[in-house]
Amino acid sequence: MKKIKVFFVSLILVLGLASAMIITTQLYTKETVFQFGRGVGYWASEYGSVDLGSILAYNHSQIQEDLIDEETGENKWRNMLAANPTLAYTAVDLYATDFLEGFEAGFEERKLELELEMKDMNTQEDSGISYTDDDFEMVRNKDYKDYLRLTLGNMRKYQSLIDDLLKLDDSKLNSLIISISKDPVAIAYDENGAPVEEPIEAKELKRWLISNGYINTEWDMNNMGMPYHTRFPTDVILLTNRISSSYPDWTNRKALEEMKRFSVHVQSKIQVK
C-alpha cells in the first residue's frame, strides 16, 4: 500500500513538472507574461477596462513565432491548450505576480506619456487646448490598482453572459453561436474592403443579446451586424465558435463552461491589495 502511495505521489510530481516545463518553454515565460501584463496595463490606463478581444490580441502577440504556421494557419499554441486546458490554470498560478508587475509598468508608462503629451499641447498656440493644473492632477492621481480592479470586474459581465447562454438547450445554443460565422463582423474582406463571401447578419443572436441586456447602446442596436470583433459580447461569441469549429471534442457548451471556470480562477489568483 505504501509503495502504491509513493508511486502516485511520484507520478503527480512528474506530471506537474512536465506541465511546468511545457509552460515555461512553450506556452509562456516570465518575460512574455510581464509584457502581456504591460500591454493590458497600458491599454487600461488609456481606455479603462479591457475587453476579452483586446486581451486575446495582446496574448497572440506574445506567442512564439515557431508555434504559428502562417501558411496553413495552424496554431500549435492553441492546440496545446485545447488538448490540456489545465496548462492555462498552471500558467496563472506560476506567473500571476509577473502579470501584475507588467500591468503596473504599462499603466505608469502610459500615464507618463499622457502627461508629456498634455504639456506639449499646452505649448502649441494653435492646438486650441489648454490643460489646467486640475487636469494634470487628475492624471497623476490615477492608480493602477483601481484600473486593475475595473478590468477584473469587467470579467463578471462575461460570466453573466455565459450563465445565460448555458441556460439554453443545445439546439438553441449551437444555432446562436454558429450564426456569427457569417455575420459581417466575422467574415474576411479583400484588399479593397469587399467581403470575400456574402455576409449574413446574425439577427436572431443579436436580438437575443439585446433582449438580455448584453447589447445596450443605440449605435450597436441599429448598426448592421454585431458589434466590433474585439468588443463585448462579440468577442466571446466569436471565441466560442472558433473553438468548437476547430476542435470537434469541444462543444460550444464545453467551451463556455471552461471559460467560466478559467475566469473565476483568474479572479481568485490575481488579487488587488
LINNORQUI-V889894 format. One line per field, one symbol per residue. phi: phi as a letter, one per 40 degrees, with the letter a starting at -180 (. if undefined). burial: # if it has 9 or more other ideal C-beta (glycine too) atoms within 8 Angstrom, else .. Layout:
BEGIN
phi: ???
burial: ???
END
This chain:
BEGIN
phi: .cccccccccccccccccccccccbbcabdccccccccccccccccbgcbcddccccccdcccddccbccccgcbccccccccaccdcccccccbdccccccdcccccccdcdccccccccccccccgbbccdcccccccccbdccccccccccccccccccdccccccdccdccccccccbcdcbccbcccgcccaccbccccccccccccgcbbbcccccccgcddccbccddcccccccccccbdcbcdcccccccccccccccccccbc
burial: ..................##.###..##...##############...###########..##...##......###.####..#.######.###.##############..##..##.##........#...##..#..#.#..######.##.###.######.#.#..########.######.......#...#.##.###.###...##....##...###.#############.##.....#.#########.######.##...
END
